């Protein structure tokens, strides 16, 4: 063996079942350079007959490549040092997966050229946990020049096709790719992906880029990419919140590169006829359109919009000279987003805050401009918006449809709650304006909030802060111990900077004998105490005979002084009122949801913006039967319920029933109508159902002026009343 001239060597070498442990004893550094295997066998002969011929065979068993199943590699080499032929295969469990062939040379430099052949290779035969299914066929090859040099050149090429591709519920019929990585360019001869139900994609061209080294090279090369198909159908597979989706999309890009990065030279995006139905929403997102252009690594959204109900949502983007607050996707600049929903707004169900399946009008703009803004980047968004909510029934606090249950279970305070920081990727400045026909319907209240009230909500990156609140109402009702009071006036205000929350309310009830019962609710200014501890509730009567709370309740319930009641009714007075209270609770939480389908059908049929039914059926049942516990027990037996319906009085079915509806007649001009049925009992114990009508026309004028006309009919002495109102709102911020 001539160590000075390896070409003059003459050897015959054999290695049998060399393990990783034995290899580590010979050279520990090799263990860090090669994957694990179970055994290596190697045989080689060189220049045995002074012909300079090399013959070698290598077998490597159970190679461990982590996510790949154990593989066996078999290679044979034969030829002169300047021209060596290579043949072999890669197997798994004696099944040949990939065939290998190629050439190599040791002189004048070490060079390797290897080509693989694949025929119907199944992903599950290679990967331990395959992400899907596919059958792959074709060829791929790699060439390495000057293998031992630090700047060795590596080139590869592939001509592959795949069929029956499935990833979860996504199916791709066929995919073909023919590409080559040259030293200074990635050349895509053809790329084609086709899915009958989803899309088709194609690409052709080249880029001055080397995938292996990550280097860019100057030049006029470009890669043209086109995708057409159904963008929206697969959206419903991403989340259970998307019930249905469909639409058509088209994207075309011309991608180049400079000496630092990729560049989208030109292109267009066109998405149209989009439809998305979201869970818990009554109205779908219809006529979704996104049209935009790509130019010099910018995407300009020329038109983004969709319809929801009778309203339309608009979106575009803007680019500032300083891109620090832009949204970026890799090297693509999206600018920042501007959003707008013109009045009367889209019709949507607001989760948590509004009852399920009810519709509200949501309008959106900026606090000081026409558009709300969302600025980037994605991990630190800044949202500034002004929202106007109309035709909204509010359940608040979120998730509480009954204030009485909440009060019994949670002791809330007038100060902002102490909470652990919630790391959300945005900062929020949201001003919520109360529009027309907004009602606070959390039992036992039903208040028509006056337009112009507001809530200013901030999120500073760690906690939500209600900066300021001002809400007023002069219409509506509240159920207090089973008796419905009308609202005279109520105001709720809060200023975060001064840590103050105040409640002031006055409610009244006129009894058939002409007495007026007043319910006064106010919070004291001792802000160190909780809100409930500061809340004072008083019940008074203008009748001189009513000198305590029991006498007032008797006047409310029976239209008599407590001294005039029989002993049995006197003892059951508070019990009867409690039964009425429970009835109202059940009505709001159990019966009302059954009206939602009928309400939505009527709203759509007559093209109304809002329609709601409020019934007092269950409450009336308790009132009717509370004086006879045995009858109430029989009524609770569902087997008797059907026969009992025939003897229900009209007061049970109709008392406390109200219908309300509203419709925009034009821009900022709308009408709302309410019909109410109420049982009345006179001094002769005769009852009758009284029907009231309330119709309003309202016009929103510039500079916060409002004009309104109200026609009201009430079945009492006043009869018909007319009201003409002009109003201007002035808002002062807390210091």
C-alpha positions as CSV (number, residue, x, y, z in Angstrom):
1,X,0.0,0.0,0.0
2,X,1.6,3.3,-1.2
3,X,0.3,6.0,1.1
4,X,2.1,8.7,-1.0
5,X,0.2,7.8,-4.1
6,X,-3.3,6.3,-3.4
7,X,-3.6,5.4,-7.1
8,X,-0.8,2.9,-6.6
9,X,-2.7,1.2,-3.8
10,X,-3.8,-2.4,-4.0
11,X,-6.4,-3.6,-1.4
12,X,-9.3,-5.9,-0.6
13,X,-11.4,-4.7,2.3
14,X,-14.3,-6.3,4.1
15,X,-16.4,-5.0,7.1
16,X,-19.2,-7.1,8.6
17,X,-22.0,-5.8,10.8
18,X,-20.3,-2.7,12.1
19,X,-22.6,-1.1,14.8
20,X,-22.8,2.5,16.0
21,X,-21.2,1.6,19.3
22,X,-18.1,0.1,17.6
23,X,-17.9,3.0,15.1
24,X,-17.9,5.4,18.1
25,X,-15.0,3.6,19.6
26,X,-13.0,4.1,16.4
27,X,-14.0,7.8,15.8
28,X,-16.5,9.4,18.2
29,X,-16.8,12.5,15.9
30,X,-18.4,10.4,13.2
31,X,-21.5,9.8,15.4
32,X,-22.3,13.5,15.1
33,X,-22.1,13.5,11.3
34,X,-24.2,10.5,10.3
35,X,-27.7,9.3,11.3
36,X,-28.2,6.3,13.5
37,X,-28.3,2.8,12.0
38,X,-28.3,-0.8,13.2
39,X,-25.4,-2.3,11.2
40,X,-23.0,-1.5,8.3
41,X,-21.5,-4.0,5.9
42,X,-18.9,-2.9,3.4
43,X,-16.7,-4.7,0.8
44,X,-14.2,-3.0,-1.5
45,X,-11.5,-4.1,-4.0
46,X,-9.1,-1.8,-5.8
47,X,-6.3,-2.4,-8.4
48,X,-6.1,-6.0,-7.6
49,X,-5.0,-6.9,-11.2
50,X,-3.1,-3.6,-11.7
51,X,-6.1,-2.3,-13.8
52,X,-6.9,0.6,-11.4
53,X,-10.5,-0.8,-11.2
54,X,-12.7,-0.1,-8.1
55,X,-15.4,-2.5,-7.0
56,X,-17.4,-1.8,-3.9
57,X,-20.7,-2.8,-2.1
58,X,-22.2,-1.1,0.9
59,X,-25.3,-2.2,2.9
60,X,-26.6,0.1,5.7
61,X,-29.6,-1.3,7.7
62,X,-32.4,0.4,9.6
63,X,-31.3,4.0,9.1
64,X,-33.2,6.2,11.6
65,X,-34.3,9.5,10.1
66,X,-36.7,10.5,13.0
67,X,-40.1,10.9,11.3
68,X,-39.2,8.4,8.5
69,X,-39.6,4.7,9.0
70,X,-36.4,2.7,9.3
71,X,-34.8,2.3,5.8
72,X,-32.2,0.0,4.3
73,X,-29.6,1.4,1.8
74,X,-27.9,-0.8,-0.7
75,X,-25.2,0.6,-3.1
76,X,-22.8,-0.9,-5.6
77,X,-19.9,0.9,-7.2
78,X,-17.9,-0.3,-10.3
79,X,-15.4,1.5,-12.6
80,X,-12.2,3.4,-12.9
81,X,-11.5,6.4,-10.6
82,X,-12.3,8.8,-13.4
83,X,-15.6,7.1,-14.2
84,X,-17.5,5.1,-11.5
85,X,-21.0,3.7,-12.1
86,X,-23.4,3.6,-9.1
87,X,-26.5,1.4,-8.7
88,X,-28.6,0.7,-5.7
89,X,-31.9,1.0,-3.9
90,X,-33.7,2.2,-0.7
91,X,-35.9,-0.4,0.9
92,X,-38.3,-0.6,3.8
93,X,-39.1,-4.1,5.2
94,X,-37.7,-5.7,2.0
95,X,-40.0,-3.4,-0.2
96,X,-38.1,-1.4,-2.7
97,X,-39.2,2.3,-2.4
98,X,-36.6,4.1,-4.5
99,X,-34.2,3.0,-7.2
100,X,-30.8,4.7,-7.4
101,X,-28.3,5.1,-10.3
102,X,-25.6,7.5,-11.2
103,X,-21.9,8.2,-11.7
104,X,-19.0,9.5,-9.6
105,X,-15.4,10.4,-10.2
106,X,-12.4,10.7,-7.9
107,X,-10.2,12.4,-10.5
108,X,-9.4,15.2,-11.1
109,X,-11.8,16.1,-8.3
110,X,-14.5,14.3,-6.4
111,X,-17.8,14.6,-8.1
112,X,-21.2,12.9,-7.6
113,X,-24.2,12.6,-9.8
114,X,-27.1,10.6,-8.5
115,X,-30.6,10.0,-9.9
116,X,-33.6,8.4,-8.2
117,X,-36.6,6.6,-9.7
118,X,-39.9,6.5,-7.9
119,X,-42.9,4.5,-8.9
120,X,-46.2,4.7,-7.0
121,X,-44.6,5.6,-3.7
122,X,-47.1,5.8,-0.9
123,X,-46.6,8.3,1.9
124,X,-47.6,5.8,4.5
125,X,-44.8,3.5,3.3
126,X,-42.2,6.2,4.2
127,X,-43.4,8.4,7.0
128,X,-44.2,7.2,10.5
129,X,-47.1,9.7,10.9
130,X,-48.0,10.8,7.4
131,X,-50.0,14.1,7.2
132,X,-52.1,12.7,4.4
133,X,-52.2,10.4,1.4
134,X,-50.5,10.5,-2.0
135,X,-49.1,8.3,-4.7
136,X,-45.8,9.7,-6.0
137,X,-44.0,8.8,-9.2
138,X,-41.1,10.3,-11.3
139,X,-37.5,11.0,-11.1
140,X,-35.2,13.3,-9.1
141,X,-31.5,13.9,-9.2
142,X,-28.6,15.7,-7.5
143,X,-25.2,16.7,-8.7
144,X,-22.3,17.8,-6.4
145,X,-19.2,19.3,-7.8
146,X,-15.9,19.2,-5.9
147,X,-17.4,17.4,-3.0
148,X,-14.6,18.2,-0.5
149,X,-14.4,22.0,-1.3
150,X,-16.0,24.5,1.1
151,X,-17.7,26.3,-1.8
152,X,-18.9,23.1,-3.6
153,X,-21.7,23.5,-6.0
154,X,-24.9,21.5,-5.6
155,X,-27.6,21.3,-8.3
156,X,-30.7,19.2,-8.3
157,X,-33.6,18.5,-10.7
158,X,-37.0,16.9,-10.2
159,X,-39.8,15.6,-12.5
160,X,-42.5,14.3,-10.2
161,X,-46.2,13.7,-10.3
162,X,-48.6,12.8,-7.5
163,X,-52.2,11.5,-7.6
164,X,-54.9,10.8,-5.1
165,X,-53.6,13.4,-2.7
166,X,-55.6,13.9,0.5
167,X,-54.9,16.0,3.5
168,X,-57.7,15.7,6.0
169,X,-60.8,16.6,4.0
170,X,-58.9,18.3,1.2
171,X,-58.5,16.4,-2.0
172,X,-56.1,17.2,-4.9
173,X,-56.6,15.1,-8.0
174,X,-53.2,15.6,-9.5
175,X,-50.0,17.5,-9.1
176,X,-47.0,17.8,-11.5
177,X,-43.7,19.6,-11.1
178,X,-40.7,19.9,-13.2
179,X,-37.9,22.1,-11.8
180,X,-34.2,22.4,-11.5
181,X,-31.9,24.2,-9.1
182,X,-29.0,25.6,-11.0
183,X,-26.0,27.3,-9.4
184,X,-27.5,30.8,-9.8
185,X,-31.2,30.2,-10.6
186,X,-34.2,28.2,-9.7
187,X,-35.9,27.2,-12.9
188,X,-39.5,26.0,-12.9
189,X,-40.3,24.4,-16.3
190,X,-43.9,23.7,-15.2
191,X,-46.0,23.4,-12.1
192,X,-49.6,22.3,-12.1
193,X,-51.9,21.4,-9.2
194,X,-55.5,20.6,-9.8
195,X,-58.5,19.9,-7.4
196,X,-61.9,19.6,-9.0
197,X,-63.7,20.9,-5.9
198,X,-61.2,23.6,-4.8
199,X,-58.7,25.2,-7.2
200,X,-56.2,24.9,-10.0
201,X,-52.7,26.4,-9.7
202,X,-49.9,26.8,-12.3
203,X,-46.4,28.3,-12.3
204,X,-43.7,28.8,-14.9
205,X,-40.5,30.8,-15.1
206,X,-37.3,31.2,-13.0
207,X,-35.8,33.1,-10.1
208,X,-32.3,34.2,-9.3
209,X,-32.3,32.3,-6.1
210,X,-30.5,29.2,-4.7
211,X,-32.7,27.2,-2.3
212,X,-29.7,25.3,-0.8
213,X,-27.5,28.3,0.0
214,X,-30.2,30.9,0.4
215,X,-28.4,33.3,-2.0
216,X,-30.0,35.8,-4.4
217,X,-28.6,36.7,-7.8
218,X,-29.3,39.7,-9.9
219,X,-31.1,39.3,-13.2
220,X,-34.3,39.9,-15.1
221,X,-35.8,36.5,-14.2
222,X,-39.4,36.2,-13.1
223,X,-41.8,33.4,-12.0
224,X,-45.5,33.7,-13.1
225,X,-48.0,32.2,-10.7
226,X,-51.7,31.8,-11.3
227,X,-54.4,30.3,-9.0
228,X,-58.1,30.0,-9.8
229,X,-60.9,28.2,-8.1
230,X,-63.2,28.2,-5.1
231,X,-61.5,30.0,-2.2
232,X,-64.4,29.8,0.3
233,X,-65.5,26.2,0.4
234,X,-62.6,25.0,2.4
235,X,-63.0,27.8,4.9
236,X,-65.6,25.9,6.8
237,X,-63.1,23.1,7.4
238,X,-60.9,25.6,9.3
239,X,-63.4,26.3,12.1
240,X,-66.7,25.0,13.5
241,X,-67.7,28.7,13.7
242,X,-68.1,28.7,9.8
243,X,-71.2,26.8,8.9
244,X,-71.2,27.2,5.1
245,X,-69.0,29.0,2.6
246,X,-68.6,29.4,-1.2
247,X,-67.2,31.8,-3.7
248,X,-64.9,32.3,-6.7
249,X,-61.3,33.5,-6.5
250,X,-58.5,34.3,-8.9
251,X,-54.9,35.4,-8.2
252,X,-52.1,36.2,-10.6
253,X,-48.6,37.1,-9.5
254,X,-45.3,37.9,-11.3
255,X,-42.5,37.3,-8.8
256,X,-38.9,38.4,-9.2
257,X,-36.0,39.1,-6.9
258,X,-33.3,41.6,-6.3
259,X,-30.0,41.0,-4.5
260,X,-31.7,40.9,-1.1
261,X,-35.3,39.5,-1.3
262,X,-38.2,38.4,-3.4
263,X,-40.2,41.0,-5.2
264,X,-43.9,40.8,-6.3
265,X,-43.5,42.9,-9.5
266,X,-47.2,42.8,-10.5
267,X,-50.4,40.9,-10.1
268,X,-54.1,41.0,-9.2
269,X,-56.5,39.4,-6.7
270,X,-60.2,39.0,-7.6
271,X,-62.6,37.3,-5.1
272,X,-66.3,37.6,-5.9
273,X,-69.7,35.9,-5.3
274,X,-68.5,35.1,-1.8
275,X,-70.9,33.6,0.8
276,X,-70.1,32.8,4.4
277,X,-72.6,31.7,7.0
278,X,-71.4,31.9,10.6
279,X,-72.6,30.0,13.6
280,X,-75.2,31.7,15.7
281,X,-75.8,34.4,13.0
282,X,-79.2,34.8,11.3
283,X,-77.9,36.7,8.3
284,X,-75.0,35.5,6.1
285,X,-72.1,37.5,4.7
286,X,-73.3,37.8,1.1
287,X,-71.8,39.3,-2.1
288,X,-68.2,39.2,-0.7
289,X,-65.8,41.0,-3.0
290,X,-62.1,41.6,-2.7
291,X,-60.3,43.2,-5.6
292,X,-56.8,44.4,-5.5
293,X,-53.5,44.8,-7.3
294,X,-49.9,43.8,-6.5
295,X,-47.1,46.2,-7.4
296,X,-43.5,46.3,-6.1
297,X,-44.1,44.3,-3.0
298,X,-47.3,46.1,-2.1
299,X,-50.9,44.9,-2.2
300,X,-53.4,47.7,-2.8
301,X,-56.9,46.7,-1.9
302,X,-59.0,48.6,-4.4
303,X,-62.4,47.2,-3.2
304,X,-63.4,45.1,-0.3
305,X,-67.0,44.7,0.7
306,X,-69.8,42.4,1.7
307,X,-73.5,42.6,2.5
308,X,-75.1,41.4,5.8
309,X,-78.8,41.9,6.0
310,X,-79.7,45.3,4.6
311,X,-76.3,46.9,5.2
312,X,-72.9,46.8,3.6
313,X,-69.3,46.6,4.9
314,X,-66.5,48.4,3.2
315,X,-62.7,47.9,3.5
316,X,-59.6,49.3,1.9
317,X,-56.0,49.9,2.9
318,X,-53.6,52.9,3.0
319,X,-49.9,53.2,2.9
320,X,-47.9,55.7,5.0
321,X,-44.4,56.9,4.3
322,X,-43.4,55.2,7.6
323,X,-44.3,51.5,7.3
324,X,-43.7,50.7,11.0
325,X,-47.5,50.2,11.6
326,X,-48.2,48.3,8.4
327,X,-49.3,44.7,8.2
328,X,-46.6,42.5,6.6
329,X,-46.9,38.9,5.2
330,X,-43.2,37.9,4.7
331,X,-41.9,40.5,2.2
332,X,-45.4,41.7,1.1
333,X,-46.6,45.1,2.5
334,X,-50.4,45.3,3.2
335,X,-50.4,48.8,4.6
336,X,-53.0,49.4,7.3
337,X,-56.7,48.7,7.1
338,X,-59.6,51.2,7.0
339,X,-63.2,49.9,7.7
340,X,-66.6,51.5,7.4
341,X,-70.2,50.5,7.7
342,X,-72.7,53.2,6.7
343,X,-75.9,53.7,8.6
344,X,-78.3,52.0,9.1
345,X,-75.5,49.4,9.3
346,X,-75.3,45.6,8.8
347,X,-77.7,43.3,10.6
348,X,-75.9,40.9,12.9
349,X,-76.3,39.0,16.1
350,X,-73.9,40.3,18.7
351,X,-72.6,37.4,20.7
352,X,-72.9,37.3,24.5
353,X,-74.3,40.8,24.7
354,X,-77.6,40.3,22.8
355,X,-80.1,37.4,23.0
356,X,-79.4,34.5,20.5
357,X,-80.8,34.8,17.0
358,X,-81.8,38.5,17.4
359,X,-80.6,41.1,14.9
360,X,-79.1,44.4,15.5
361,X,-77.9,47.2,13.2
362,X,-74.1,47.9,13.5
363,X,-72.6,51.0,11.9
364,X,-68.9,51.6,11.9
365,X,-66.6,54.6,11.3
366,X,-63.6,56.3,12.8
367,X,-63.6,58.5,15.9
368,X,-62.5,61.5,14.0
369,X,-62.9,60.4,10.4
370,X,-65.0,58.4,8.0
371,X,-63.1,55.2,8.5
372,X,-62.2,53.1,11.5
373,X,-58.5,52.0,11.4
374,X,-56.6,48.8,12.2
375,X,-52.9,49.2,12.2
376,X,-50.2,46.5,12.4
377,X,-48.1,44.6,12.8
378,X,-50.1,41.4,13.4
379,X,-48.7,40.8,16.9
380,X,-49.3,44.4,18.1
381,X,-52.4,45.7,16.4
382,X,-53.9,49.1,17.2
383,X,-57.7,49.4,16.7
384,X,-59.5,52.7,16.8
385,X,-63.2,52.7,15.9
386,X,-66.6,54.4,16.6
387,X,-69.5,52.0,16.6
388,X,-73.2,52.9,16.5
389,X,-75.5,50.2,17.7
390,X,-79.2,50.3,16.8
391,X,-82.2,48.0,17.1
392,X,-80.3,46.2,19.9
393,X,-81.5,44.2,22.9
394,X,-78.8,44.3,25.5
395,X,-78.0,41.6,28.0
396,X,-75.4,42.9,30.4
397,X,-73.2,42.0,32.2
398,X,-72.3,39.4,29.4
399,X,-73.8,36.0,30.0
400,X,-76.4,37.4,32.5
401,X,-80.0,37.3,31.4
402,X,-81.2,37.8,34.9
403,X,-79.8,40.6,37.2
404,X,-81.4,39.0,40.2
405,X,-79.5,35.8,39.8
406,X,-76.4,37.8,39.2
407,X,-76.9,39.9,42.4
408,X,-77.4,36.8,44.4
409,X,-74.2,35.1,43.1
410,X,-71.8,37.9,42.5
411,X,-71.0,40.9,44.7
412,X,-69.9,43.5,42.1
413,X,-68.5,46.9,43.0
414,X,-68.7,50.4,41.6
415,X,-64.9,50.4,41.0
416,X,-63.3,48.8,38.0
417,X,-62.6,45.2,38.7
418,X,-59.1,44.0,39.5
419,X,-58.1,41.4,36.9
420,X,-55.0,39.6,35.9
421,X,-53.5,40.9,32.6
422,X,-54.8,39.1,29.5
423,X,-52.1,39.1,26.8
424,X,-54.0,39.8,23.7
425,X,-52.1,41.0,20.5
426,X,-53.9,44.3,20.1
427,X,-54.6,47.7,21.7
428,X,-58.2,48.9,21.4
429,X,-59.8,52.4,21.5
430,X,-63.6,51.8,20.9
431,X,-66.3,54.3,21.3
432,X,-69.8,52.7,21.3
433,X,-72.6,55.1,20.5
434,X,-76.2,54.2,21.4
435,X,-78.4,54.6,18.4
436,X,-82.1,54.3,17.8
437,X,-84.3,51.5,19.3
438,X,-81.7,50.2,21.8
439,X,-83.2,48.4,24.8
440,X,-81.7,47.1,27.9
441,X,-83.7,43.9,28.4
442,X,-81.8,42.1,31.2
443,X,-84.6,40.8,33.5
444,X,-86.2,42.4,35.4
445,X,-85.7,45.6,33.4
446,X,-86.8,46.5,29.9
447,X,-85.5,50.1,29.2
448,X,-85.6,52.0,25.9
449,X,-82.3,53.8,26.0
450,X,-82.2,57.4,24.7
451,X,-80.0,57.9,21.6
452,X,-76.8,59.7,22.3
453,X,-75.6,57.6,25.2
454,X,-72.2,56.1,24.9
455,X,-69.6,53.7,26.3
456,X,-65.9,54.4,25.8
457,X,-63.9,51.1,26.0
458,X,-60.1,50.8,26.0
459,X,-57.7,47.9,26.0
460,X,-54.1,48.8,26.8
461,X,-52.5,45.4,26.0
462,X,-53.1,43.9,29.4
463,X,-56.6,44.8,30.6
464,X,-59.9,46.2,29.5
465,X,-60.9,49.6,30.8
466,X,-64.3,51.2,30.6
467,X,-63.1,54.8,30.4
468,X,-66.5,56.5,30.4
469,X,-70.2,55.6,30.3
470,X,-73.3,57.7,30.1
471,X,-76.7,56.0,29.5
472,X,-80.2,57.5,30.1
473,X,-83.8,56.3,29.5
474,X,-87.2,57.9,29.9
475,X,-89.2,55.0,28.4
476,X,-89.6,51.4,29.5
477,X,-90.5,49.3,32.5
478,X,-89.0,47.3,35.4
479,X,-90.5,44.3,37.1
480,X,-90.4,44.8,40.9
481,X,-91.9,42.0,42.9
482,X,-94.1,41.0,40.0
483,X,-95.4,44.5,39.4
484,X,-94.5,46.3,36.2
485,X,-93.3,49.9,36.8
486,X,-93.0,52.5,34.0
487,X,-89.8,54.4,33.7
488,X,-89.9,58.1,34.4
489,X,-86.2,58.7,34.1
490,X,-83.0,56.7,34.8
491,X,-79.4,57.6,34.3
492,X,-76.2,55.5,34.6
493,X,-72.8,57.3,34.5
494,X,-69.2,56.2,35.1
495,X,-65.9,58.0,34.8
496,X,-62.9,55.7,35.1
497,X,-60.3,58.4,35.8
498,X,-62.4,59.5,38.9
499,X,-63.3,55.9,39.7
500,X,-67.0,56.8,40.0
501,X,-70.2,55.0,39.1
502,X,-73.6,56.4,39.7
503,X,-77.2,55.2,39.2
504,X,-80.2,57.4,39.5
505,X,-83.7,56.1,38.6
506,X,-87.4,56.9,39.1
507,X,-90.2,54.5,38.1
508,X,-93.9,54.8,38.6
509,X,-97.1,52.6,38.6
510,X,-100.7,54.0,38.5
511,X,-103.2,51.8,40.2
512,X,-106.8,51.7,39.0
513,X,-108.0,53.8,42.0
514,X,-105.8,56.7,40.8
515,X,-102.9,56.3,43.2
516,X,-99.4,56.6,41.9
517,X,-96.7,54.3,43.3
518,X,-93.1,55.5,42.8
519,X,-90.0,53.3,42.9
520,X,-86.8,55.4,43.4
521,X,-83.4,53.8,42.9
522,X,-80.2,55.8,43.6
523,X,-76.6,55.3,44.6
524,X,-75.0,57.2,47.4
525,X,-71.7,59.1,46.9
526,X,-69.8,56.8,49.3
527,X,-67.6,55.3,46.6
528,X,-65.4,53.3,49.0
529,X,-68.3,50.9,49.3
530,X,-69.5,48.4,46.7
531,X,-72.3,49.5,44.3
532,X,-74.8,47.2,46.0
533,X,-73.9,48.6,49.4
534,X,-74.4,52.1,48.0
535,X,-77.7,51.3,46.3
536,X,-80.9,52.7,47.9
537,X,-84.3,51.5,46.8
538,X,-87.5,53.1,48.1
539,X,-91.2,52.5,47.3
540,X,-93.6,55.3,48.0
541,X,-97.3,56.1,47.3
542,X,-99.1,59.4,47.0
543,X,-102.1,57.8,48.7
544,X,-102.2,59.1,52.4
545,X,-103.4,55.6,53.6
546,X,-100.2,53.9,52.4
547,X,-97.7,54.5,55.2
548,X,-95.4,51.5,54.9
549,X,-94.0,49.0,52.3
550,X,-96.7,46.4,53.0
551,X,-99.5,48.9,52.5
552,X,-97.9,50.0,49.2
553,X,-97.5,46.4,48.0
554,X,-101.2,45.7,48.9
555,X,-102.2,48.8,46.8
556,X,-100.1,47.5,43.9
557,X,-101.4,43.9,44.0
558,X,-105.0,44.2,45.1
559,X,-105.9,47.9,44.7
560,X,-106.8,47.9,48.4
561,X,-105.4,48.9,51.7
562,X,-103.8,46.1,53.6
563,X,-106.4,46.5,56.4
564,X,-109.2,45.8,53.9
565,X,-107.7,42.4,52.8
566,X,-109.0,39.1,54.1
567,X,-106.6,37.5,56.5
568,X,-105.6,34.7,54.1
569,X,-104.7,37.2,51.3
570,X,-102.9,39.4,53.8
571,X,-100.7,36.5,54.9
572,X,-99.9,35.5,51.3
573,X,-99.2,39.0,50.1
574,X,-95.4,38.7,49.8
575,X,-95.6,35.1,48.8
576,X,-97.9,36.0,45.8
577,X,-95.5,38.8,44.8
578,X,-92.6,36.3,44.9
579,X,-94.5,33.9,42.7
580,X,-95.1,36.7,40.2
581,X,-91.4,37.4,40.2
582,X,-90.5,33.8,39.5
583,X,-93.0,33.8,36.6
584,X,-91.3,36.8,35.0
585,X,-88.0,35.1,35.4
586,X,-89.2,31.9,33.6
587,X,-90.8,33.9,30.9
588,X,-87.6,35.8,30.0
589,X,-85.3,32.7,30.1
590,X,-87.6,29.8,28.9
591,X,-90.5,31.1,26.8
592,X,-89.0,34.0,24.9
593,X,-86.5,32.0,22.8
594,X,-89.4,30.1,21.1
595,X,-90.5,33.4,19.5
596,X,-87.2,33.8,17.6
597,X,-88.2,31.8,14.4
598,X,-91.5,33.6,14.2
599,X,-89.8,37.0,14.8
600,X,-87.3,36.4,12.0
601,X,-89.9,35.2,9.5
602,X,-92.1,38.3,10.1
603,X,-89.1,40.6,9.9
604,X,-87.9,39.2,6.6
605,X,-91.4,38.9,5.1
606,X,-92.3,42.5,5.7
607,X,-88.7,43.7,5.3
608,X,-88.5,45.2,8.7
609,X,-85.2,46.2,10.4
610,X,-86.4,44.9,13.8
611,X,-89.4,42.9,15.1
612,X,-89.8,41.4,18.6
613,X,-92.5,39.7,20.7
614,X,-92.6,40.1,24.4
615,X,-95.1,37.9,26.2
616,X,-96.1,37.6,29.9
617,X,-97.7,34.2,29.5
618,X,-95.9,32.3,32.3
619,X,-96.0,35.3,34.6
620,X,-99.7,35.6,34.0
621,X,-100.2,31.9,34.9
622,X,-98.5,32.4,38.3
623,X,-100.7,35.5,38.9
624,X,-103.8,33.6,38.0
625,X,-103.2,30.6,40.2
626,X,-101.1,31.9,43.0
627,X,-104.1,32.4,45.2
628,X,-104.9,28.6,44.9
629,X,-101.8,26.4,45.5
630,X,-103.6,23.2,44.6
631,X,-104.5,24.6,41.1
632,X,-100.9,25.8,40.7
633,X,-99.7,22.2,41.5
634,X,-102.1,20.7,39.0
635,X,-100.9,23.2,36.3
636,X,-97.3,22.1,36.9
637,X,-98.3,18.6,35.9
638,X,-97.6,18.5,32.2
639,X,-100.1,15.6,31.7
640,X,-102.8,18.1,32.6
641,X,-101.4,21.0,30.7
642,X,-103.2,20.3,27.4
643,X,-106.6,20.1,29.0
644,X,-105.9,23.2,31.1
645,X,-105.4,25.3,27.9
646,X,-109.1,25.2,27.2
647,X,-109.9,27.0,30.4
648,X,-107.2,29.6,30.2
649,X,-108.7,33.1,30.4
650,X,-107.9,35.7,27.8
651,X,-105.9,37.6,30.4
652,X,-103.4,34.7,30.7
653,X,-102.8,34.7,27.0
654,X,-102.9,38.4,26.3
655,X,-101.9,40.3,29.4
656,X,-98.5,42.0,29.3
657,X,-98.2,41.0,25.6
658,X,-96.3,43.6,23.4
659,X,-95.2,43.7,19.8
660,X,-92.5,46.1,18.7
661,X,-91.1,46.8,15.2
662,X,-89.0,49.4,13.4
663,X,-87.9,50.2,9.9
664,X,-85.6,52.7,8.2
665,X,-87.6,54.7,5.7
666,X,-84.6,56.5,4.4
667,X,-81.1,57.5,5.3
668,X,-81.2,58.5,9.1
669,X,-85.0,58.6,8.9
670,X,-86.9,55.7,10.6
671,X,-90.2,54.7,12.2
672,X,-90.8,52.5,15.2
673,X,-94.1,51.1,16.4
674,X,-95.2,49.3,19.6
675,X,-98.5,47.6,20.5
676,X,-99.1,46.7,24.1
677,X,-101.9,44.7,25.8
678,X,-102.5,45.2,29.5
679,X,-105.1,43.9,31.8
680,X,-107.0,46.4,34.0
681,X,-109.3,45.8,37.0
682,X,-111.8,48.4,38.1
683,X,-113.4,48.9,41.5
684,X,-116.2,46.6,40.6
685,X,-113.6,43.7,40.0
686,X,-114.3,43.8,36.3
687,X,-111.3,43.2,34.1
688,X,-110.6,44.1,30.5
689,X,-107.7,44.1,28.1
690,X,-106.5,47.6,27.2
691,X,-104.7,48.1,23.9
692,X,-102.1,50.9,23.5
693,X,-100.3,52.1,20.4
694,X,-97.1,54.0,20.2
695,X,-95.8,55.2,16.8
696,X,-92.7,57.4,16.3
697,X,-91.0,59.0,13.3
698,X,-87.5,60.2,13.9
699,X,-85.0,62.1,11.7
700,X,-81.3,62.5,12.5
701,X,-80.1,65.9,11.3
702,X,-76.5,67.2,10.9
703,X,-74.6,68.6,13.9
704,X,-76.2,66.2,16.4
705,X,-79.7,67.6,15.9
706,X,-82.7,65.3,16.0
707,X,-86.4,65.8,15.1
708,X,-89.1,63.5,16.1
709,X,-92.9,63.1,16.1
710,X,-94.7,60.6,18.4
711,X,-98.3,59.5,18.1
712,X,-99.5,57.7,21.2
713,X,-102.8,56.1,22.1
714,X,-103.5,54.9,25.6
715,X,-106.8,53.5,26.8
716,X,-107.3,55.9,29.6
717,X,-108.6,59.5,30.0
718,X,-105.6,61.0,28.1
719,X,-106.6,59.0,25.0
720,X,-104.5,60.2,22.1
721,X,-101.4,62.4,22.5
722,X,-99.1,63.9,20.0
723,X,-95.5,64.8,20.7
724,X,-93.1,66.9,18.5
725,X,-89.5,67.0,19.6
726,X,-86.3,68.7,18.5
727,X,-83.1,67.9,20.3
728,X,-79.4,68.7,20.1
729,X,-76.8,66.6,21.9
730,X,-73.7,68.2,23.5
731,X,-71.1,65.9,25.0
732,X,-68.5,66.9,27.6
733,X,-65.7,64.5,28.5
734,X,-64.6,63.9,32.0
735,X,-61.4,65.4,33.2
